[in-house]
Structure formats: C-alpha cells, structure tokens
Amino acid sequence: MARKTLTLGCQKLGCAANAPPDGLAPIPDTKGFRTWPKAVTIKVKLVPRRIPAFYYVAKKNSRTMTDKLVKKKYDPLARKHVEFKESKIK
C-alpha cells in the first residue's frame, strides 16, 4: 500500500514553511531571535608587497586556512609575477 502525501502548492503539509536549505538548522539566540550559521568562506583582498595600486580578490576558507594567504600572481603595473599577500576588504 503506497503512502500518499498531501501537498499545498509546492510544499508538503507537515513540513516547516521556512525550512533551511541543505538541512541546516537555525541557531537559537538569547534574545528570542534565530540566527543562521555564518559562512565558512570569506573574501580577501590580495595586494602586492610593493606599491599596492592593483589588487586581486580571492575566496578563503577561514576555518582551515588561519594564516595569511600568499599567492604569486601577475602584476600588470610591474609587468611580472610577484607575491600578493592577503589584506582586509574595506
């Protein structure tokens, strides 16, 4: 015997109307509001070690990469590959 589920629009009855994506559950707050978990990846600015006139933007996993990100990338002002170091995006 197949079990039937009632649907209303796109959502099944008995499910939470505001169900979080990917099975994430909201974290209860002390003030009665619910907050969502923060993103693991953050955007960082990569600036060259010399004159910081040109920069790249990269993503970084803040939990696994705790030290500053250093990448060797092309600097069009110097016209060569130089080391770029992480700094904050303002």
Secondary structure as GFF3:
##gff-version 3
##sequence-region A 1 90
A	DSSP	beta_strand	7	8	.	.	.	ID=ss1
A	DSSP	beta_strand	11	12	.	.	.	ID=ss2
A	DSSP	three_ten_helix	21	23	.	.	.	ID=ss3
A	DSSP	beta_strand	27	28	.	.	.	ID=ss4
A	DSSP	beta_strand	34	35	.	.	.	ID=ss5
A	DSSP	beta_strand	41	48	.	.	.	ID=ss6
A	DSSP	beta_strand	56	61	.	.	.	ID=ss7
A	DSSP	beta_strand	70	75	.	.	.	ID=ss8
A	DSSP	beta_strand	80	87	.	.	.	ID=ss9
###
